[in-house]
Amino acid sequence: MSAQSYIIMTDSDSELPLSIAKKYEVPFVPMPYSLEDVEYAYDLGETTDFIGFFRSMREGKMPTTSTYPPQYYVDFCRNTLESGQDILFLSFSSKLSSAYDYLSTAAAQLREEYPQRRIETFDTLSISGSMALLVYHALVMRDEGASMDEVIGWMRENMLRANSYFTVDDLNHLKRGGRVSATAAVVGTMLSVKPVLTINREGKLVPVDKVMGRKKAIRYLAEMAVERVENPEQNTCILLHADCEDDAMALKAMVERSGVHFGEWIVQMIGPVIGAHAGPDTLGLCFFGRERD
């Protein structure tokens, strides 16, 4: 990677593939989660036992997530500023956590400490795979010579084109996070209702539809890709799964049989921070397409 006048940073809630993070030498905040009273930091899979994590959830253990105070972000960014480089920090949606507010507070403090440096924070209104696509594109642009302003301009124009569609297997995990009511979780589980969710224009996680049974849910995800994708041959599709690789491969085959052929597929496990809220057997498809509804 060539020397740059500014550094693109992000957090691990982006689910940026580890290989890409390493290729572009991306500094990222490893977001925290706890399991059985032990706190961990998600490092994009460098040391993560994905299968063990989801096995623990299947056994009834309930992980929790948290965030860092502003001082953490101050300390995280300081060395980069000291080295004479500016920062563009691409954050996950401010509508899903207080993390962006804490990051913004830290950035304001750092601007006072380093008035000669530029520190920009950007709310991607995304999380997980759709955010990874945005970060990936920003890194490519930066390494091709785009200025920070050009990258920010592209993000503003295109961030709502980052689509993500997910289905979960157990509504009780969404109930714990306040995404569905207790009654809906009980009734839905009894009837084998599988919700399909997305990130809307405001950066909020919202239900799109609900279908009966796992197979129909997988088919629904494939149909969303076919219906909404634009120029797939020129784009990357990120397929995320929570320890259900067979279903992920079935979804990929379904999309390809429909005649949609992405230029690149990235298939990877969902990390424990997102997984703590979604649960085992969650399945998601992320791609650039029509702007979010």
Secondary structure as a PSIPRED ss2 file (coil, helix, strand):
# PSIPRED VFORMAT (PSIPRED V4.0)

   1 M C   1.000  0.000  0.000
   2 S C   1.000  0.000  0.000
   3 A C   1.000  0.000  0.000
   4 Q C   1.000  0.000  0.000
   5 S C   1.000  0.000  0.000
   6 Y E   0.000  0.000  1.000
   7 I E   0.000  0.000  1.000
   8 I E   0.000  0.000  1.000
   9 M E   0.000  0.000  1.000
  10 T E   0.000  0.000  1.000
  11 D E   0.000  0.000  1.000
  12 S H   0.000  1.000  0.000
  13 D H   0.000  1.000  0.000
  14 S H   0.000  1.000  0.000
  15 E C   1.000  0.000  0.000
  16 L C   1.000  0.000  0.000
  17 P C   1.000  0.000  0.000
  18 L H   0.000  1.000  0.000
  19 S H   0.000  1.000  0.000
  20 I H   0.000  1.000  0.000
  21 A H   0.000  1.000  0.000
  22 K H   0.000  1.000  0.000
  23 K H   0.000  1.000  0.000
  24 Y C   1.000  0.000  0.000
  25 E C   1.000  0.000  0.000
  26 V C   1.000  0.000  0.000
  27 P C   1.000  0.000  0.000
  28 F E   0.000  0.000  1.000
  29 V E   0.000  0.000  1.000
  30 P C   1.000  0.000  0.000
  31 M C   1.000  0.000  0.000
  32 P E   0.000  0.000  1.000
  33 Y E   0.000  0.000  1.000
  34 S E   0.000  0.000  1.000
  35 L E   0.000  0.000  1.000
  36 E C   1.000  0.000  0.000
  37 D C   1.000  0.000  0.000
  38 V E   0.000  0.000  1.000
  39 E E   0.000  0.000  1.000
  40 Y E   0.000  0.000  1.000
  41 A E   0.000  0.000  1.000
  42 Y C   1.000  0.000  0.000
  43 D C   1.000  0.000  0.000
  44 L C   1.000  0.000  0.000
  45 G C   1.000  0.000  0.000
  46 E C   1.000  0.000  0.000
  47 T C   1.000  0.000  0.000
  48 T C   1.000  0.000  0.000
  49 D C   1.000  0.000  0.000
  50 F H   0.000  1.000  0.000
  51 I H   0.000  1.000  0.000
  52 G H   0.000  1.000  0.000
  53 F H   0.000  1.000  0.000
  54 F H   0.000  1.000  0.000
  55 R H   0.000  1.000  0.000
  56 S H   0.000  1.000  0.000
  57 M H   0.000  1.000  0.000
  58 R H   0.000  1.000  0.000
  59 E C   1.000  0.000  0.000
  60 G C   1.000  0.000  0.000
  61 K C   1.000  0.000  0.000
  62 M C   1.000  0.000  0.000
  63 P C   1.000  0.000  0.000
  64 T E   0.000  0.000  1.000
  65 T E   0.000  0.000  1.000
  66 S C   1.000  0.000  0.000
  67 T C   1.000  0.000  0.000
  68 Y C   1.000  0.000  0.000
  69 P C   1.000  0.000  0.000
  70 P H   0.000  1.000  0.000
  71 Q H   0.000  1.000  0.000
  72 Y H   0.000  1.000  0.000
  73 Y H   0.000  1.000  0.000
  74 V H   0.000  1.000  0.000
  75 D H   0.000  1.000  0.000
  76 F H   0.000  1.000  0.000
  77 C H   0.000  1.000  0.000
  78 R H   0.000  1.000  0.000
  79 N H   0.000  1.000  0.000
  80 T H   0.000  1.000  0.000
  81 L H   0.000  1.000  0.000
  82 E H   0.000  1.000  0.000
  83 S C   1.000  0.000  0.000
  84 G C   1.000  0.000  0.000
  85 Q C   1.000  0.000  0.000
  86 D E   0.000  0.000  1.000
  87 I E   0.000  0.000  1.000
  88 L E   0.000  0.000  1.000
  89 F E   0.000  0.000  1.000
  90 L E   0.000  0.000  1.000
  91 S E   0.000  0.000  1.000
  92 F C   1.000  0.000  0.000
  93 S C   1.000  0.000  0.000
  94 S C   1.000  0.000  0.000
  95 K C   1.000  0.000  0.000
  96 L C   1.000  0.000  0.000
  97 S C   1.000  0.000  0.000
  98 S C   1.000  0.000  0.000
  99 A H   0.000  1.000  0.000
 100 Y H   0.000  1.000  0.000
 101 D H   0.000  1.000  0.000
 102 Y H   0.000  1.000  0.000
 103 L H   0.000  1.000  0.000
 104 S H   0.000  1.000  0.000
 105 T H   0.000  1.000  0.000
 106 A H   0.000  1.000  0.000
 107 A H   0.000  1.000  0.000
 108 A H   0.000  1.000  0.000
 109 Q H   0.000  1.000  0.000
 110 L H   0.000  1.000  0.000
 111 R H   0.000  1.000  0.000
 112 E H   0.000  1.000  0.000
 113 E H   0.000  1.000  0.000
 114 Y C   1.000  0.000  0.000
 115 P C   1.000  0.000  0.000
 116 Q C   1.000  0.000  0.000
 117 R C   1.000  0.000  0.000
 118 R C   1.000  0.000  0.000
 119 I E   0.000  0.000  1.000
 120 E E   0.000  0.000  1.000
 121 T E   0.000  0.000  1.000
 122 F E   0.000  0.000  1.000
 123 D E   0.000  0.000  1.000
 124 T C   1.000  0.000  0.000
 125 L C   1.000  0.000  0.000
 126 S C   1.000  0.000  0.000
 127 I C   1.000  0.000  0.000
 128 S H   0.000  1.000  0.000
 129 G H   0.000  1.000  0.000
 130 S H   0.000  1.000  0.000
 131 M H   0.000  1.000  0.000
 132 A H   0.000  1.000  0.000
 133 L H   0.000  1.000  0.000
 134 L H   0.000  1.000  0.000
 135 V H   0.000  1.000  0.000
 136 Y H   0.000  1.000  0.000
 137 H H   0.000  1.000  0.000
 138 A H   0.000  1.000  0.000
 139 L H   0.000  1.000  0.000
 140 V H   0.000  1.000  0.000
 141 M H   0.000  1.000  0.000
 142 R H   0.000  1.000  0.000
 143 D H   0.000  1.000  0.000
 144 E C   1.000  0.000  0.000
 145 G C   1.000  0.000  0.000
 146 A C   1.000  0.000  0.000
 147 S C   1.000  0.000  0.000
 148 M H   0.000  1.000  0.000
 149 D H   0.000  1.000  0.000
 150 E H   0.000  1.000  0.000
 151 V H   0.000  1.000  0.000
 152 I H   0.000  1.000  0.000
 153 G H   0.000  1.000  0.000
 154 W H   0.000  1.000  0.000
 155 M H   0.000  1.000  0.000
 156 R H   0.000  1.000  0.000
 157 E H   0.000  1.000  0.000
 158 N H   0.000  1.000  0.000
 159 M H   0.000  1.000  0.000
 160 L H   0.000  1.000  0.000
 161 R H   0.000  1.000  0.000
 162 A E   0.000  0.000  1.000
 163 N E   0.000  0.000  1.000
 164 S E   0.000  0.000  1.000
 165 Y E   0.000  0.000  1.000
 166 F E   0.000  0.000  1.000
 167 T E   0.000  0.000  1.000
 168 V C   1.000  0.000  0.000
 169 D C   1.000  0.000  0.000
 170 D C   1.000  0.000  0.000
 171 L H   0.000  1.000  0.000
 172 N H   0.000  1.000  0.000
 173 H H   0.000  1.000  0.000
 174 L H   0.000  1.000  0.000
 175 K H   0.000  1.000  0.000
 176 R H   0.000  1.000  0.000
 177 G C   1.000  0.000  0.000
 178 G C   1.000  0.000  0.000
 179 R C   1.000  0.000  0.000
 180 V C   1.000  0.000  0.000
 181 S C   1.000  0.000  0.000
 182 A H   0.000  1.000  0.000
 183 T H   0.000  1.000  0.000
 184 A H   0.000  1.000  0.000
 185 A H   0.000  1.000  0.000
 186 V H   0.000  1.000  0.000
 187 V H   0.000  1.000  0.000
 188 G H   0.000  1.000  0.000
 189 T H   0.000  1.000  0.000
 190 M H   0.000  1.000  0.000
 191 L C   1.000  0.000  0.000
 192 S C   1.000  0.000  0.000
 193 V E   0.000  0.000  1.000
 194 K E   0.000  0.000  1.000
 195 P E   0.000  0.000  1.000
 196 V E   0.000  0.000  1.000
 197 L E   0.000  0.000  1.000
 198 T E   0.000  0.000  1.000
 199 I E   0.000  0.000  1.000
 200 N C   1.000  0.000  0.000
 201 R C   1.000  0.000  0.000
 202 E C   1.000  0.000  0.000
 203 G C   1.000  0.000  0.000
 204 K C   1.000  0.000  0.000
 205 L E   0.000  0.000  1.000
 206 V E   0.000  0.000  1.000
 207 P E   0.000  0.000  1.000
 208 V E   0.000  0.000  1.000
 209 D E   0.000  0.000  1.000
 210 K E   0.000  0.000  1.000
 211 V E   0.000  0.000  1.000
 212 M E   0.000  0.000  1.000
 213 G C   1.000  0.000  0.000
 214 R H   0.000  1.000  0.000
 215 K H   0.000  1.000  0.000
 216 K H   0.000  1.000  0.000
 217 A H   0.000  1.000  0.000
 218 I H   0.000  1.000  0.000
 219 R H   0.000  1.000  0.000
 220 Y H   0.000  1.000  0.000
 221 L H   0.000  1.000  0.000
 222 A H   0.000  1.000  0.000
 223 E H   0.000  1.000  0.000
 224 M H   0.000  1.000  0.000
 225 A H   0.000  1.000  0.000
 226 V H   0.000  1.000  0.000
 227 E H   0.000  1.000  0.000
 228 R H   0.000  1.000  0.000
 229 V E   0.000  0.000  1.000
 230 E C   1.000  0.000  0.000
 231 N C   1.000  0.000  0.000
 232 P H   0.000  1.000  0.000
 233 E H   0.000  1.000  0.000
 234 Q H   0.000  1.000  0.000
 235 N C   1.000  0.000  0.000
 236 T E   0.000  0.000  1.000
 237 C E   0.000  0.000  1.000
 238 I E   0.000  0.000  1.000
 239 L E   0.000  0.000  1.000
 240 L E   0.000  0.000  1.000
 241 H E   0.000  0.000  1.000
 242 A C   1.000  0.000  0.000
 243 D C   1.000  0.000  0.000
 244 C C   1.000  0.000  0.000
 245 E H   0.000  1.000  0.000
 246 D H   0.000  1.000  0.000
 247 D H   0.000  1.000  0.000
 248 A H   0.000  1.000  0.000
 249 M H   0.000  1.000  0.000
 250 A H   0.000  1.000  0.000
 251 L H   0.000  1.000  0.000
 252 K H   0.000  1.000  0.000
 253 A H   0.000  1.000  0.000
 254 M H   0.000  1.000  0.000
 255 V H   0.000  1.000  0.000
 256 E H   0.000  1.000  0.000
 257 R H   0.000  1.000  0.000
 258 S C   1.000  0.000  0.000
 259 G C   1.000  0.000  0.000
 260 V C   1.000  0.000  0.000
 261 H C   1.000  0.000  0.000
 262 F C   1.000  0.000  0.000
 263 G C   1.000  0.000  0.000
 264 E E   0.000  0.000  1.000
 265 W E   0.000  0.000  1.000
 266 I E   0.000  0.000  1.000
 267 V E   0.000  0.000  1.000
 268 Q E   0.000  0.000  1.000
 269 M E   0.000  0.000  1.000
 270 I C   1.000  0.000  0.000
 271 G C   1.000  0.000  0.000
 272 P H   0.000  1.000  0.000
 273 V H   0.000  1.000  0.000
 274 I H   0.000  1.000  0.000
 275 G H   0.000  1.000  0.000
 276 A H   0.000  1.000  0.000
 277 H H   0.000  1.000  0.000
 278 A H   0.000  1.000  0.000
 279 G C   1.000  0.000  0.000
 280 P C   1.000  0.000  0.000
 281 D C   1.000  0.000  0.000
 282 T C   1.000  0.000  0.000
 283 L E   0.000  0.000  1.000
 284 G E   0.000  0.000  1.000
 285 L E   0.000  0.000  1.000
 286 C E   0.000  0.000  1.000
 287 F E   0.000  0.000  1.000
 288 F E   0.000  0.000  1.000
 289 G E   0.000  0.000  1.000
 290 R C   1.000  0.000  0.000
 291 E C   1.000  0.000  0.000
 292 R C   1.000  0.000  0.000
 293 D C   1.000  0.000  0.000
